[in-house]
Amino acid sequence: MTELVSINTDNYAAMAKAMGLSGETGSSPKKSNNLNRLRIWHSPLMGMEEVNGKTKKTEVVEGGAYRLEVIDGDKSTFYYAKEMSVRPFIQRFMYRRYLANPNAKQGEPKGTYHRTIMADTLNIDLKDNTGKFNCGKPTGYIKDFKALPSDMQDLIRQIKRVRVVFGTVKLTNPVDANGNDVTLEEVPFIWEIDNKDAYKTVGEQFTLFSKKERLPLQHRIDFSKTVENPLPNGSSFYTPDASVDITKSYEIKEEEHKTFSDFMDWIKNYNDYIYKEFDEKAYASQKESTEDEIETVEQFIDVELEEGVS
């Protein structure tokens, strides 16, 4: 699959699999180079504003904006917009689990992520960077979740299924972190979507491509202002509002071929890193188990020897 690095619109089946449509049937649900990162930013950004000769804190970017992190080496610049237009190239799926480190000292990470490889379906076991599969999620369909031990229930709740979208994005009337208008060209991005509603909303657009047997990058997904979802504590989280005009298609030019190839290389590099981590951690775990087994056998032999002496 990863050897496919050019686009052939006459071979829908092969291209659909490469672009991650194999998991979109239209039926009911049955380390690498840096990429610009897209997400929804749920909290408003505050700034200072002078009003009647007095300086006061004011909201310069509303909560629920689409945020694009443009990465240039070790430097990140953040841009925000209420609306955007995305040209999707590829989607992948993975599992991810966040482990907080409440005792982190200054300069130390506040937590770590367990991640699986990226695949074009979640209907298989995915190796992760801890030497296990699926970040610890049991294989197969869980018929009775409440019948599981409480610690397993807690573990499963921590594990997120993630829809990973690769494409190019054009922000509508973007602003910087101070709320100032900026000019920004369309740029490549990766968007890791783990919110359940956002996962479903974006997935519906890919399902439409699959039903119509259209390649994702032949179209654009338009994202209007996000939908606010109030929480009991008074804060809110936001989910995307997306739509596709399937009657409007876009030509695939040489630039898109190169971008597609770059994305496929990025995915391969990422997966190779996870495979390497899996092999190292699995070997270490196996070695530890073997040493424990040897110690147990030796203790057993010692006991037999002692019994034989007596």
Secondary structure, DSSP 8 states (H G I E B T S, - for coil): -TT--S--TT-HHHHHHHTT-TT--SS-----S---EEEEE-S-EEEEEEETTEEEEEEEE-TTEEEEEEEETTEEEEEEESEEEEEEEEEEEEEEEEEE-TT--TTS-SEEEEEB--BS-SSS--BBTTSSBGGG--SS--S-GGGS-HHHHHHHHHEEEEEEEEEEEEEES-B-TTS-B-----EEEEEEE-SHHHHHHHHHHHHHHHHHT--GGGS-EEEEEEEEEE-TTS-EEEEEEEEE-TT------HHHHHHHHHHHHHHHHHHHHHHHHHHHHHHHHHHHHHHHHHHHHHHHHHHHHHHHH-
